[in-house]
Amino acid sequence: MNWGYKILIVYLVFITGILFLVFKASSQNQDLVATDYYEQELKFQDRIDETARGNALSSKVAVQVLDQSLMIKFPPEMTGADITADVLVYCIADKTKDLKKTIETSTGVASLPIAANLHGLYDVKIAWRAKGLGYFFQQKIAFK
């Protein structure tokens, strides 16, 4: 085999590799994080204020995975207060696995049932209102 055929084979392998990568890249799911991102951006300062209020508490929200539930324990200052919280368990890789629930508690502890098939890295976002103020907490959790 002369060197002209070898160069042709190298070019064909290169072109085939590039076409394969283009095909794989175009078949990936590209979900937007949120469909209403512009409206969320306008309210971003409110989220910053809520996060600062949450960080000013004596302790952070404790989020723990126990069996098939997500245990949420609010800081001690929230015990006895009526808490209404919006919990978003956000799957970074696939929006069909997201879980959004509203919980209410006055004990400072709440449990959220989760599906057994949740695996991977998730973002837990908790926005709650208590004593007339809004608070926000966010944490990454790995489900096994």
Residue, then its C-alpha position, 0 to 999 in steps of 0.5 A: m500500500n503506498w503512502g497516498y492510500k494511507i493519507l486517504i484512510v487517515y482523512l476518511v477516519f477523521i471525517t467519519g469521527i467528526l460526523f459521529l461527534v456531530f450526530k452524537a451532539s445533535s441527539q443530546n437533550q438540551d432542556l432550558v433550566a427554566t422557560d420563564y428565565y426572564e421573569q425569574e431574572l427580574k425577581f433575582q434581587d428578592r432571591i438574594d435577600e431571601t438567601a441572606r435572611g436564610n444565612a443569617l439564621s442560627s443554623k442552615v436547613a438540614v436536608q437528609v435522604l432517609d429511605q424513600s423520603l427527604m427529611i427537611k429540618f428548619p433552623p430552631e428559630m422556625t420551631g412553632a412558626d407556621i411554615t409554608a415551603d415550596v420545595l424543588v428537587y431539580c435534576i440537573a440532567d433531565k427535567t422530567k425527573d424534577l419534583k416540586k411540592t408545597i409543604e406546610t409545617s409548624t414543628g420545624v420538621a417536614s418529610l417529602p416522599i421521593a420515588a425509589n428510582l431517583h439516582g444522581l445529582y440533584d439540586v434541592k431548592i427550598a423557598w419558605r415563608a415564616k413570620g411574614l418573611g421569605y427565606f431561601f436555601q439551596q443544596k446539592i444532594a446525591f441520590k444513590 
